[in-house]
Amino acid sequence: MNKKILVIDDEPMIVELVKNRLEHEDYSVSTASDGLIGLEILRTQKPDLIVLDILMPNMDGYNFIQEVNKDPGINHIPILVLTANAHLKELFAMEGVDNYMVKPFDKEEFLDKIRELTN
């Protein structure tokens, strides 16, 4: 069975790029344009991995991570943060997120990280 990945980002071009790359590698991909929608999908679909942007409307990535961390039904699902803010590494670590990539990212490095987190 294909691994399921939830991509949460408010930039349609990024979502489409990430979705296409993942589907090309035979992952099943769901998408959301903000953290609120992402939480709904996360709780119903229980993906194997979440690919998350930080700066989004309605619920940003930080609040999304905090909500996920509070919920024992979903807090075990790994999160890969995609961000334009490389200097936020310490903040990610404080929230328990060790996996992040800075936009723009290398395609092969991205796919390697996805494989690592879904195995």
C-alpha positions in Angstrom: 0.0 0.0 0.0 1.2 3.5 -0.8 2.4 5.8 2.0 0.0 8.7 2.6 1.4 12.2 2.8 -0.5 15.4 3.8 0.9 18.6 2.3 -0.2 21.8 4.0 0.8 25.0 2.3 -1.0 28.2 1.2 1.1 28.6 -2.0 -0.6 26.8 -4.8 2.6 26.5 -6.9 4.5 24.9 -4.0 1.6 22.5 -3.3 1.4 21.5 -6.9 5.2 21.0 -7.2 5.4 18.9 -4.0 2.3 16.9 -4.9 3.6 16.1 -8.4 7.0 15.0 -7.1 5.5 12.8 -4.4 2.9 11.2 -6.7 5.7 10.5 -9.2 7.3 8.5 -6.5 4.0 6.6 -5.8 3.0 8.4 -2.6 -0.7 9.1 -2.0 -1.0 12.8 -1.4 -3.7 15.0 0.2 -3.4 18.8 0.4 -4.7 21.6 2.5 -4.2 25.4 2.2 -4.0 26.2 5.9 -3.5 24.5 9.3 -7.3 24.4 10.2 -8.1 22.4 7.0 -5.0 20.4 7.5 -6.0 19.4 11.1 -9.4 18.2 9.8 -7.8 16.1 7.1 -5.1 14.8 9.5 -7.6 13.6 12.0 -9.7 11.7 9.4 -7.0 10.3 7.1 -4.1 9.7 9.5 -1.3 10.1 6.9 2.2 8.6 7.3 3.8 12.0 7.1 2.9 15.7 7.2 4.7 18.2 4.9 4.0 21.6 6.5 4.6 25.3 5.7 4.8 27.8 8.6 3.4 31.1 7.3 -0.2 30.5 6.4 -3.6 32.1 7.0 -6.2 30.9 9.5 -3.8 28.6 11.4 -0.1 28.9 10.9 2.4 26.0 11.1 3.4 26.8 14.7 -0.2 26.6 16.0 -0.8 23.5 13.9 2.3 21.8 15.4 1.1 22.7 18.9 -2.4 21.3 18.2 -0.9 18.1 16.8 1.4 17.7 19.9 -1.6 17.9 22.2 -3.5 15.0 20.5 -2.2 11.5 21.3 -4.1 10.1 18.3 -2.0 12.0 15.8 1.1 13.3 17.7 3.2 10.3 16.5 3.0 11.3 12.9 6.3 12.9 11.7 6.3 16.4 10.4 8.6 17.8 7.7 8.6 21.6 7.8 9.2 23.5 4.6 10.1 27.1 5.3 11.8 30.2 3.9 13.1 31.0 7.4 16.3 29.1 7.9 17.1 30.9 11.2 14.1 29.3 13.0 15.8 26.0 13.6 15.9 26.5 17.4 12.1 27.3 17.5 11.4 24.1 15.5 13.5 22.1 17.9 11.6 23.5 20.9 8.3 22.3 19.3 9.8 18.9 18.7 10.3 19.3 15.0 13.8 18.1 14.0 13.0 17.8 10.3 12.8 20.9 8.1 14.0 22.1 4.8 14.6 25.6 3.6 12.8 26.8 0.4 13.8 26.5 -2.3 15.0 22.9 -1.8 16.8 20.4 -3.8 14.5 17.8 -5.3 16.6 14.7 -4.5 17.4 16.0 -1.0 13.6 16.5 -0.5 12.8 13.0 -1.7 15.5 11.4 0.4 14.1 13.1 3.5 10.6 11.9 2.6 11.8 8.3 2.2 13.7 8.6 5.5 10.6 9.8 7.4 8.1 7.3 5.9 10.2 4.2 6.5 
